[in-house]
Amino acid sequence: MQVHRSHGIDVQVPDASLPQLQAYLAQPGRPLKALLNRKKVERLADGRFLYASRPYQLLNFQLQPEVVFRSSWDGDQLTILFEHCTIHGLGRLQDLVQFQCQAWIRPEQQRLMAKADLSLELSPRGAGSLVPEPLIQRTGDLALSLVTDRLEKRCRTGLRKGALNWIARHP
């Protein structure tokens, strides 16, 4: 069973030119530091990062995702692709749940357009077969809603502030 969600956001960056925003995104570490807690991000080789999120409370579970992701700039957009995600705190369901995410940040005149495609998949084997499908659907929707709410907040605050600060130093 899979639950999927796409979410987009328009982040206004007043007075920023397209070339300035392209230069800001061209070094993926800059926007990633603005989006994520710097203390929890570790730079790996080949444009890859390890990130341990702060915990989420979902029903009776205290969930803490740990993600290895790759980021790259292709001249038009920054792409962030999750390569591996472990969700700590699920107990016996740990190995049955897969989280996937791909995100893009594209610069435009005076704004950044961010989009994320997210999915959660629960394997129907083992303990997963004991969970009713409607409960899986509702729980998956709630989990993805928590993730998109956090992503939107980080885009509207951290990403916007990071871009504005960088542009102020690089007119």
C-alpha positions in Angstrom: 0.0 0.0 0.0 1.4 3.4 -1.0 0.3 6.9 0.0 1.5 9.7 -2.3 1.5 13.5 -2.1 2.8 16.4 -4.2 3.3 19.8 -2.6 4.4 23.1 -4.2 5.3 26.5 -2.7 6.1 29.9 -4.1 8.7 31.6 -1.9 8.8 35.4 -2.6 12.3 36.9 -2.6 11.7 40.6 -3.2 14.2 42.5 -5.4 16.1 39.3 -6.2 17.1 38.9 -9.9 17.0 35.6 -11.7 20.9 35.5 -12.0 21.2 36.2 -8.2 18.8 33.3 -7.4 20.6 31.0 -9.8 23.9 31.8 -8.2 22.4 31.2 -4.7 21.1 27.7 -5.8 24.2 26.8 -7.8 26.0 25.7 -4.6 23.5 23.2 -3.1 25.0 23.6 0.4 23.7 27.2 0.7 20.0 26.4 0.4 20.3 23.2 2.3 21.8 25.0 5.2 18.9 27.4 5.1 16.4 24.6 5.0 17.8 22.2 7.5 19.3 22.4 11.0 23.1 22.8 10.3 24.0 20.7 13.4 22.1 17.7 12.0 23.5 17.8 8.4 26.7 16.0 7.5 28.2 16.5 4.1 29.2 13.2 2.5 31.0 12.7 -0.8 29.6 13.4 -4.3 27.0 16.0 -3.4 25.4 13.7 -0.8 24.3 14.6 2.7 23.2 12.7 5.8 20.4 14.4 7.8 18.8 13.3 11.1 15.5 15.1 11.4 14.1 16.2 14.7 11.4 13.8 15.9 7.8 13.8 14.7 5.0 12.7 17.0 2.5 10.5 15.1 -0.2 8.7 17.1 1.7 6.8 19.8 5.0 6.8 17.9 7.9 9.2 18.3 9.4 9.0 14.8 12.9 10.3 13.8 13.8 10.0 10.1 17.4 9.7 9.1 18.0 10.4 5.4 20.9 10.2 2.9 20.1 12.4 0.0 21.8 13.8 -3.0 21.5 17.4 -4.3 22.6 18.8 -7.6 22.2 22.0 -9.6 21.7 21.6 -13.4 21.7 25.3 -14.3 17.9 25.5 -14.2 16.9 23.9 -10.9 18.2 22.4 -7.7 17.2 18.7 -7.4 17.1 16.9 -4.0 16.7 13.1 -4.2 16.4 10.9 -1.1 18.6 7.8 -1.7 17.9 6.1 1.6 15.6 6.9 4.6 15.4 5.1 7.9 12.5 6.0 10.2 13.5 5.2 13.7 10.8 4.7 16.3 8.4 2.3 14.4 9.3 -0.8 16.4 8.4 -4.0 14.5 7.1 -1.9 11.5 10.5 -0.3 10.9 11.6 -2.6 8.1 8.2 -2.5 6.4 7.9 1.2 5.9 9.7 3.0 3.0 9.7 6.8 2.6 10.7 8.4 -0.6 11.1 12.1 -1.6 12.2 14.1 -4.5 12.2 17.8 -4.4 13.1 20.7 -6.8 13.8 24.4 -6.2 13.6 26.5 -9.4 14.6 30.2 -9.5 12.4 32.8 -11.1 12.5 36.6 -11.0 12.0 37.6 -7.3 10.9 34.1 -6.2 11.9 30.5 -5.7 9.5 27.8 -6.7 9.8 24.7 -4.6 8.0 21.3 -5.2 8.2 18.0 -3.5 6.9 14.6 -4.4 6.6 12.3 -1.3 5.4 8.8 -0.8 5.1 6.3 2.0 4.9 2.6 1.3 4.0 -0.1 3.8 4.9 -3.7 2.8 1.9 -6.1 3.2 4.1 -8.8 4.7 4.7 -9.6 8.4 3.3 -7.1 10.9 2.1 -4.9 8.0 -0.5 -7.5 7.1 -2.2 -7.0 10.5 -2.9 -3.3 10.0 -6.2 -2.5 8.3 -5.8 -0.7 4.9 -8.0 2.3 5.9 -5.8 2.9 9.0 -2.7 2.7 6.9 -4.1 5.2 4.4 -5.2 7.7 7.1 -1.9 7.3 9.0 0.1 7.7 5.8 -1.8 10.8 4.9 -1.3 12.3 8.3 2.4 11.5 8.2 2.9 13.1 4.8 0.9 16.1 6.0 3.3 16.6 8.9 6.2 16.4 6.5 4.8 18.9 4.0 3.8 21.3 6.8 7.4 21.2 8.1 8.9 21.6 4.6 6.6 24.6 3.8 7.5 26.3 7.1 11.2 25.8 6.3 10.8 27.2 2.8 8.8 30.2 4.0 11.2 31.0 6.8 14.7 29.5 6.4 15.0 29.3 2.6 13.6 32.8 2.2 15.9 34.3 4.9 18.9 32.4 3.5 18.3 33.7 0.0 17.7 37.3 1.2 20.8 37.3 3.3 23.0 35.8 0.6 21.7 38.2 -2.0 22.3 41.2 0.3 25.9 40.2 0.5 26.2 39.5 -3.3 24.3 42.4 -5.1 
